[in-house]
Structures are given as C-alpha cells and as structure tokens.
Amino acid sequence: MIANTKFLEPGTTGEVGFMASRPEGYEFLCTFPSHNVSMLGYFIVSDPATEIAPQRSP
C-alpha cells in the first residue's frame, strides 16, 4: 500500500497524494470489508509531456 485515507462517512470526500517514482499504472481500492468488490480502479502516471485520454470501464 502506497497511501491511504481515513474511513469516510457517506456523502463525504477525501483526498490522498503520493509521489510516483516513475511513469506506470497503479491500482486503487477500498479496503473496507467487501467494498473492494466494486470500489476499485486503475490510473496511469505518465510523463508530463505525454497526454493520455481518460478512459472509463463499463
């Protein structure tokens, strides 16, 4: 685990940051029991000069 937030109440938001050591893909998920089944995703850290269009899974 690279970073995490505190548990959030329904309807609230949180923010977390980290310094990526190199361009690559990262997975994220909710660690609350059974939430990781649907609360997960993937993002890509890229070179600032490289533009990658956002993608969304169905």
Secondary structure, DSSP 4 states (H G I P E B T S, - for coil): ---------TT---------SSSEEEEEE--STTGGGTSEEEEEE--TT---------
